[in-house]
Amino acid sequence: MSNIVAIVGRPNVGKSTLYNRLTETRKAIVDDFSGVTRDRHYGMAEWVGKPFTVIDTGGYVAHSEDLFEVAIREQVLIAIEEATVILFMVDVTTGPTDLDDSIADLLRRGKKPVFVVANKVDNVPLSMETHIFYSFGLGEIHGISSMSGSGTGELLDEVVKHFEEVEADDSKLPKYAIVGRPNVGKSSLINALIGEQRNIVTPIAGTTRDSIHIHYNQYGHDFMLIDTAGLRKKTKVKENIEFYSVMRTIKALEEADVTILMIDAVEGLESQDINIFHLAEKNKKGVLILVNKWDLIEKNNKTTKVFEEQIKQKIAPFSDVPIIFTSVTEKQRIFKALEAASKVYENKNKKVPTSKLNEVMLPIIEAFPPPSTKGKYIKIKYITQLNGSSPIFAFFCNLPQYIKEPYKRFLENKLREHFDFSGVPIQIFFRQK
């Protein structure tokens, strides 16, 4: 189960700037992918060794003045329900507005820890102004400047004290999460797999109260399905569907071993899907892509090939991922999807013997050594796989600092070619020997 920190507040108080600051250490990794930044509003962050997911709710507000209040209200309610900690951002230069007051009102009624974050505190006189926000009745006020970062460290020290301990799940069964945008057919897939006999397994320690665990045990497969699809609480809000499903997806994804990302064949891979894909990749989860509603596509013999290529271009550089074309309503290739998921799970837990690694990889490295840098020759002498919940390889060499990204990618491709790590992110480290 993941700890989620949601940043809420009215427009233009600096939510996105704070979001960028919190996720900046990893931002470079995420933003290399074209077409992703525009609407990426959730990312990974870490403070004192505690990882968490940050959500900037600003990106989910409909851009029409009269809709603002409704949309913000909905998001605050969803955040109260789903987030671990809420950062309520206000602007010290304008003081409390009516919209701030109504947000504070909702937050007071919720049960979640709330931090009032007064932004734009860029000098001492302004820090004296923050006391005005005590009128919200939400406790301490944290003055920060999200532009310069001052005050954010102290704020995070307090925030992480409220994180829930992530309990280890005792069940040794593989866990598969079925994720994707609303209406791609997640519920239909689950119903097709298990018929109506839902063996709902919720009382497992550490599982969130709201993602349903279904034990699937037939046709030689035995695993837990994490179902977030069928879980719509009947709240009074007309829910902000996209925002809500993102919150749920993050929780399910962190709990799973393998992420089954369902996309709609008619709509293709959209930016939201790419976000989910990269989140799974950063979390070192196994991934496979299920293209549903394939029965609705006009076919010729090239169709799947072309479609597959387009997907792989969009998810590059990590494109060694199984892609399965299904039609859930026609029950086409559903079991093929399960076989692919169990293969990905197997690949994620694969351990390659050190002798085998060196026997295969050293001759390749000999034939294609790393390019020399500043007249220095790099010699890789030995390779081993480290212990971890996903494949990690250490390459021991004389000058690890001189090995560049392209060569690292070359090694990764060779590992994939010879040992089959399809669907699994690989980490490679270079160590001094």
NUMILUM-875117 format. One record per residue (C-alpha): residue number from 1; residue in one letter; x, y, z. Coordinates in nm, 3 decimals. Layout:
REM NUMILUM-875117
NUM a X Y Z
...
END
This chain:
REM NUMILUM-875117
1 m 0.000 0.000 0.000
2 s 0.134 0.334 -0.099
3 n 0.145 0.657 0.096
4 i -0.014 0.931 -0.112
5 v 0.037 1.303 -0.050
6 a -0.225 1.516 -0.227
7 i -0.170 1.888 -0.285
8 v -0.506 2.069 -0.284
9 g -0.600 2.435 -0.308
10 r -0.750 2.694 -0.538
11 p -0.580 2.781 -0.871
12 n -0.253 2.978 -0.886
13 v -0.132 2.929 -0.531
14 g 0.175 2.735 -0.653
15 k 0.064 2.372 -0.632
16 s 0.252 2.267 -0.945
17 t 0.571 2.440 -0.836
18 l 0.566 2.253 -0.506
19 y 0.484 1.929 -0.690
20 n 0.786 1.980 -0.919
21 r 1.008 2.052 -0.622
22 l 0.899 1.738 -0.436
23 t 0.937 1.510 -0.736
24 e 1.241 1.686 -0.886
25 t 1.498 1.427 -0.788
26 r 1.326 1.185 -1.022
27 k 1.175 1.435 -1.259
28 a 1.451 1.404 -1.515
29 i 1.384 1.033 -1.541
30 v 1.018 1.086 -1.608
31 d 1.020 1.385 -1.835
32 d 1.237 1.247 -2.110
33 f 0.930 1.101 -2.273
34 s 0.769 1.333 -2.521
35 g 0.400 1.396 -2.474
36 v 0.402 1.300 -2.109
37 t 0.472 1.619 -1.921
38 r 0.168 1.810 -2.032
39 d -0.066 1.617 -1.815
40 r 0.141 1.426 -1.570
41 h 0.013 1.515 -1.226
42 y 0.148 1.237 -1.015
43 g 0.502 1.127 -0.950
44 m 0.730 0.957 -0.703
45 a 0.913 1.138 -0.426
46 e 1.119 1.033 -0.128
47 w 1.208 1.192 0.204
48 v 1.436 1.041 0.471
49 g 1.423 0.708 0.293
50 k 1.043 0.697 0.278
51 p 0.903 0.682 -0.075
52 f 0.560 0.829 -0.147
53 t 0.343 0.937 -0.438
54 v 0.264 1.307 -0.485
55 i -0.052 1.417 -0.661
56 d -0.098 1.771 -0.787
57 t -0.475 1.810 -0.803
58 g -0.445 2.134 -0.999
59 g -0.408 1.942 -1.319
60 y -0.749 1.786 -1.280
61 v -0.962 2.099 -1.263
62 a -1.197 2.178 -1.550
63 h -1.091 2.514 -1.692
64 s -1.411 2.706 -1.665
65 e -1.462 2.963 -1.395
66 d -1.801 2.847 -1.269
67 l -1.694 2.483 -1.276
68 f -1.391 2.558 -1.062
69 e -1.567 2.544 -0.730
70 v -1.745 2.220 -0.810
71 a -1.433 2.051 -0.945
72 i -1.211 2.161 -0.658
73 r -1.471 2.052 -0.407
74 e -1.492 1.706 -0.565
75 q -1.117 1.669 -0.561
76 v -1.084 1.769 -0.200
77 l -1.346 1.507 -0.111
78 i -1.168 1.236 -0.311
79 a -0.835 1.338 -0.155
80 i -0.985 1.316 0.193
81 e -1.096 0.964 0.108
82 e -0.788 0.835 -0.071
83 a -0.477 1.028 0.034
84 t -0.262 0.956 0.341
85 v -0.177 1.322 0.400
86 i -0.323 1.640 0.249
87 l -0.124 1.959 0.184
88 f -0.367 2.251 0.169
89 m -0.190 2.531 -0.017
90 v -0.276 2.898 0.026
91 d -0.109 3.220 -0.087
92 v 0.031 3.446 0.183
93 t 0.030 3.747 -0.053
94 t -0.350 3.741 -0.094
95 g -0.457 3.601 0.245
96 p -0.762 3.372 0.285
97 t -1.024 3.393 0.008
98 d -1.381 3.261 0.010
99 l -1.273 2.957 -0.190
100 d -0.995 2.890 0.065
101 d -1.252 2.908 0.342
102 s -1.484 2.658 0.177
103 i -1.193 2.416 0.116
104 a -1.087 2.452 0.482
105 d -1.444 2.376 0.581
106 l -1.438 2.042 0.392
107 l -1.096 1.953 0.531
108 r -1.202 2.017 0.890
109 r -1.478 1.760 0.849
110 g -1.245 1.497 0.706
111 k -1.043 1.260 0.921
112 k -0.711 1.290 0.737
113 p -0.401 1.479 0.857
114 v -0.397 1.821 0.689
115 f -0.105 2.064 0.666
116 v -0.182 2.424 0.583
117 v 0.101 2.535 0.356
118 a 0.130 2.911 0.315
119 n 0.322 2.963 -0.007
120 k 0.521 3.260 -0.142
121 v 0.680 3.334 0.197
122 d 0.986 3.488 0.036
123 n 1.101 3.718 0.317
124 v 1.072 3.772 0.692
125 p 0.789 4.030 0.685
126 l 0.578 3.785 0.482
127 s 0.646 3.504 0.727
128 m 0.482 3.724 0.992
129 e 0.168 3.732 0.777
130 t 0.107 3.357 0.789
131 h -0.070 3.370 1.127
132 i -0.386 3.492 0.951
133 f -0.446 3.135 0.830
134 y -0.495 3.007 1.186
135 s -0.854 3.121 1.130
136 f -0.910 2.796 0.934
137 g -0.889 2.600 1.260
138 l -0.659 2.341 1.096
139 g -0.363 2.369 1.332
140 e -0.003 2.470 1.254
141 i 0.073 2.686 0.950
142 h 0.383 2.595 0.746
143 g 0.530 2.894 0.564
144 i 0.727 2.792 0.254
145 s 0.850 2.927 -0.076
146 s 0.795 2.660 -0.338
147 m 1.008 2.863 -0.580
148 s 1.322 2.867 -0.363
149 g 1.234 2.558 -0.162
150 s 1.276 2.727 0.176
151 g 1.064 2.561 0.444
152 t 0.989 2.247 0.242
153 g 1.234 2.029 0.437
154 e 1.073 2.112 0.772
155 l 0.731 2.052 0.618
156 l 0.829 1.707 0.488
157 d 0.980 1.610 0.824
158 e 0.634 1.657 0.973
159 v 0.447 1.499 0.680
160 v 0.632 1.165 0.693
161 k 0.544 1.125 1.063
162 h 0.186 1.063 0.947
163 f 0.269 0.790 0.694
164 e 0.113 0.453 0.747
165 e 0.354 0.167 0.796
166 v 0.355 -0.039 0.480
167 e 0.288 -0.389 0.606
168 a 0.427 -0.682 0.415
169 d 0.162 -0.906 0.272
170 d 0.212 -1.262 0.392
171 s 0.047 -1.442 0.104
172 k 0.313 -1.579 -0.127
173 l 0.083 -1.582 -0.430
174 p 0.171 -1.362 -0.728
175 k -0.038 -1.043 -0.736
176 y -0.167 -0.903 -1.063
177 a -0.332 -0.561 -1.083
178 i -0.557 -0.483 -1.377
179 v -0.526 -0.111 -1.446
180 g -0.622 0.131 -1.719
181 r -0.844 0.429 -1.786
182 p -1.217 0.411 -1.707
183 n -1.429 0.207 -1.949
184 v -1.154 0.004 -2.115
185 g -1.314 -0.319 -1.990
186 k -1.139 -0.393 -1.660
187 s -1.454 -0.516 -1.484
188 s -1.559 -0.721 -1.785
189 l -1.219 -0.889 -1.791
190 i -1.244 -0.981 -1.424
191 n -1.596 -1.113 -1.469
192 a -1.490 -1.312 -1.776
193 l -1.204 -1.468 -1.581
194 i -1.388 -1.566 -1.268
195 g -1.747 -1.584 -1.379
196 e -1.962 -1.467 -1.096
197 q -1.811 -1.678 -0.819
198 r -1.611 -1.402 -0.665
199 n -1.392 -1.537 -0.394
200 i -1.329 -1.202 -0.232
201 v -1.025 -1.206 -0.013
202 t -1.006 -0.883 0.180
203 p -0.900 -0.966 0.534
204 i -0.531 -0.991 0.440
205 a -0.316 -0.779 0.668
206 g -0.195 -0.463 0.502
207 t -0.438 -0.463 0.214
208 t -0.620 -0.138 0.167
209 r -0.977 -0.146 0.282
210 d -1.092 -0.071 -0.065
211 s -0.910 -0.276 -0.325
212 i -1.066 -0.616 -0.357
213 h -0.838 -0.918 -0.369
214 i -0.975 -1.209 -0.565
215 h -0.810 -1.548 -0.537
216 y -0.802 -1.707 -0.881
217 n -0.723 -2.075 -0.883
218 q -0.821 -2.269 -1.192
219 y -0.681 -2.406 -1.519
220 g -0.341 -2.439 -1.354
221 h -0.318 -2.073 -1.255
222 d -0.302 -1.962 -0.893
223 f -0.272 -1.592 -0.812
224 m -0.435 -1.288 -0.652
225 l -0.615 -1.037 -0.871
226 i -0.623 -0.684 -0.734
227 d -0.944 -0.532 -0.859
228 t -0.989 -0.158 -0.840
229 a -1.248 -0.145 -1.112
230 g -1.555 -0.247 -0.922
231 l -1.497 -0.012 -0.636
232 r -1.696 0.300 -0.671
233 k -1.808 0.437 -0.341
234 k -2.143 0.602 -0.376
235 t -2.036 0.946 -0.261
236 k -2.259 1.244 -0.307
237 v -2.009 1.406 -0.540
238 k -2.029 1.364 -0.913
239 e -1.682 1.226 -0.901
240 n -1.395 1.357 -1.095
241 i -1.357 1.018 -1.261
242 e -1.007 1.057 -1.399
243 f -0.863 1.188 -1.074
244 y -1.038 0.917 -0.877
245 s -0.914 0.638 -1.102
246 v -0.557 0.770 -1.085
247 m -0.565 0.755 -0.704
248 r -0.693 0.399 -0.717
249 t -0.448 0.290 -0.984
250 i -0.149 0.412 -0.783
251 k -0.261 0.214 -0.480
252 a -0.319 -0.105 -0.678
253 l 0.002 -0.075 -0.874
254 e 0.221 -0.043 -0.566
255 e 0.071 -0.357 -0.420
256 a 0.106 -0.573 -0.731
257 d 0.393 -0.778 -0.875
258 v 0.264 -0.755 -1.230
259 t 0.063 -0.471 -1.381
260 i -0.180 -0.566 -1.657
261 l -0.234 -0.238 -1.840
262 m -0.555 -0.248 -2.043
263 i -0.594 -0.007 -2.330
264 d -0.875 0.053 -2.575
265 a -0.793 -0.062 -2.930
266 v -1.018 0.207 -3.077
267 e -0.859 0.493 -2.884
268 g -0.504 0.356 -2.880
269 l -0.237 0.433 -2.621
270 e -0.315 0.770 -2.463
271 s -0.095 0.989 -2.244
272 q -0.269 0.872 -1.928
273 d -0.182 0.510 -2.020
274 i 0.179 0.609 -2.081
275 n 0.188 0.771 -1.736
276 i 0.064 0.452 -1.573
277 f 0.315 0.248 -1.773
278 h 0.609 0.463 -1.659
279 l 0.487 0.459 -1.300
280 a 0.490 0.077 -1.311
281 e 0.837 0.086 -1.467
282 k 0.973 0.325 -1.201
283 n 0.827 0.105 -0.930
284 k 1.008 -0.194 -1.085
285 k 0.685 -0.383 -1.149
286 g 0.632 -0.638 -1.423
287 v 0.412 -0.503 -1.705
288 l 0.209 -0.639 -1.990
289 i -0.022 -0.449 -2.221
290 l -0.365 -0.581 -2.309
291 v -0.523 -0.421 -2.614
292 n -0.896 -0.476 -2.561
293 k -1.191 -0.435 -2.804
294 w -0.973 -0.572 -3.085
295 d -1.290 -0.715 -3.245
296 l -1.392 -0.357 -3.333
297 i -1.085 -0.293 -3.552
298 e -1.084 -0.340 -3.928
299 k -0.818 -0.605 -3.988
300 n -0.564 -0.675 -4.253
301 n -0.267 -0.903 -4.203
302 k -0.042 -0.614 -4.095
303 t -0.273 -0.462 -3.835
304 t -0.133 -0.615 -3.514
305 k 0.227 -0.562 -3.625
306 v 0.169 -0.193 -3.700
307 f -0.026 -0.135 -3.380
308 e 0.243 -0.310 -3.177
309 e 0.518 -0.095 -3.332
310 q 0.326 0.224 -3.250
311 i 0.288 0.119 -2.886
312 k 0.655 0.026 -2.857
313 q 0.763 0.364 -2.994
314 k 0.548 0.544 -2.738
315 i 0.675 0.347 -2.437
316 a 1.043 0.342 -2.540
317 p 1.312 0.296 -2.420
318 f 1.157 0.015 -2.209
319 s 0.970 -0.157 -2.492
320 d 1.048 -0.524 -2.427
321 v 0.692 -0.580 -2.308
322 p 0.435 -0.845 -2.409
323 i 0.138 -0.697 -2.598
324 i -0.174 -0.911 -2.625
325 f -0.475 -0.832 -2.842
326 t -0.800 -0.939 -2.681
327 s -1.170 -0.901 -2.699
328 v -1.312 -0.956 -2.353
329 t -1.674 -0.962 -2.476
330 e -1.584 -1.232 -2.730
331 k -1.363 -1.405 -2.471
332 q -1.074 -1.397 -2.717
333 r -0.720 -1.464 -2.591
334 i -0.807 -1.399 -2.227
335 f -0.614 -1.705 -2.111
336 k -0.323 -1.607 -2.329
337 a -0.314 -1.287 -2.122
338 l -0.294 -1.492 -1.799
339 e -0.012 -1.702 -1.941
340 a 0.174 -1.384 -2.037
341 a 0.124 -1.242 -1.685
342 s 0.262 -1.555 -1.521
343 k 0.560 -1.550 -1.760
344 v 0.631 -1.187 -1.667
345 y 0.608 -1.281 -1.298
346 e 0.856 -1.563 -1.359
347 n 1.093 -1.325 -1.544
348 k 1.072 -1.073 -1.258
349 n 1.192 -1.338 -1.013
350 k 1.447 -1.497 -1.243
351 k 1.799 -1.549 -1.105
352 v 2.073 -1.606 -1.362
353 p 2.372 -1.804 -1.226
354 t 2.690 -1.595 -1.216
355 s 2.884 -1.851 -1.421
356 k 2.622 -1.839 -1.697
357 l 2.615 -1.457 -1.697
358 n 2.991 -1.433 -1.740
359 e 3.005 -1.708 -1.998
360 v 2.748 -1.528 -2.217
361 m 2.823 -1.160 -2.151
362 l 3.205 -1.142 -2.130
363 p 3.263 -1.251 -2.494
364 i 3.002 -0.993 -2.607
365 i 3.177 -0.721 -2.405
366 e 3.513 -0.835 -2.544
367 a 3.380 -0.800 -2.900
368 f 3.210 -0.465 -2.828
369 p 3.396 -0.299 -2.539
370 p 3.280 0.033 -2.391
371 p 3.421 0.327 -2.590
372 s 3.737 0.469 -2.432
373 t 3.702 0.809 -2.263
374 k 3.985 1.062 -2.237
375 g 4.223 0.795 -2.364
376 k 4.133 0.558 -2.081
377 y 4.025 0.205 -2.160
378 i 3.740 0.059 -1.962
379 k 3.764 -0.310 -1.874
380 i 3.462 -0.499 -1.747
381 k 3.590 -0.805 -1.564
382 y 3.299 -0.971 -1.398
383 i 2.916 -0.968 -1.378
384 t 2.676 -1.086 -1.113
385 q 2.306 -1.056 -1.039
386 l 2.226 -0.893 -0.704
387 n 1.937 -0.989 -0.481
388 g 1.627 -0.779 -0.524
389 s 1.257 -0.794 -0.595
390 s 1.335 -0.732 -0.964
391 p 1.647 -0.805 -1.176
392 i 1.955 -0.601 -1.076
393 f 2.297 -0.663 -1.230
394 a 2.637 -0.540 -1.117
395 f 2.915 -0.507 -1.374
396 f 3.256 -0.482 -1.205
397 c 3.509 -0.272 -1.394
398 n 3.812 -0.048 -1.353
399 l 3.650 0.290 -1.435
400 p 3.276 0.272 -1.367
401 q 3.234 0.650 -1.383
402 y 3.322 0.659 -1.755
403 i 3.049 0.426 -1.878
404 k 2.780 0.620 -2.063
405 e 2.406 0.563 -2.102
406 p 2.417 0.422 -2.461
407 y 2.655 0.144 -2.356
408 k 2.442 0.067 -2.054
409 r 2.145 0.030 -2.286
410 f 2.349 -0.195 -2.515
411 l 2.423 -0.427 -2.219
412 e 2.059 -0.426 -2.114
413 n 1.952 -0.526 -2.466
414 k 2.203 -0.813 -2.468
415 l 2.079 -0.936 -2.128
416 r 1.723 -0.929 -2.261
417 e 1.825 -1.105 -2.582
418 h 1.996 -1.396 -2.405
419 f 1.797 -1.441 -2.084
420 d 1.439 -1.325 -2.160
421 f 1.335 -1.052 -1.920
422 s 1.030 -0.959 -2.124
423 g 0.792 -0.733 -1.930
424 v 1.040 -0.655 -1.653
425 p 1.246 -0.340 -1.585
426 i 1.617 -0.420 -1.542
427 q 1.862 -0.219 -1.331
428 i 2.231 -0.213 -1.416
429 f 2.506 -0.079 -1.188
430 f 2.877 -0.041 -1.254
431 r 3.105 -0.104 -0.957
432 q 3.473 -0.048 -0.901
433 k 3.678 -0.369 -0.912
END
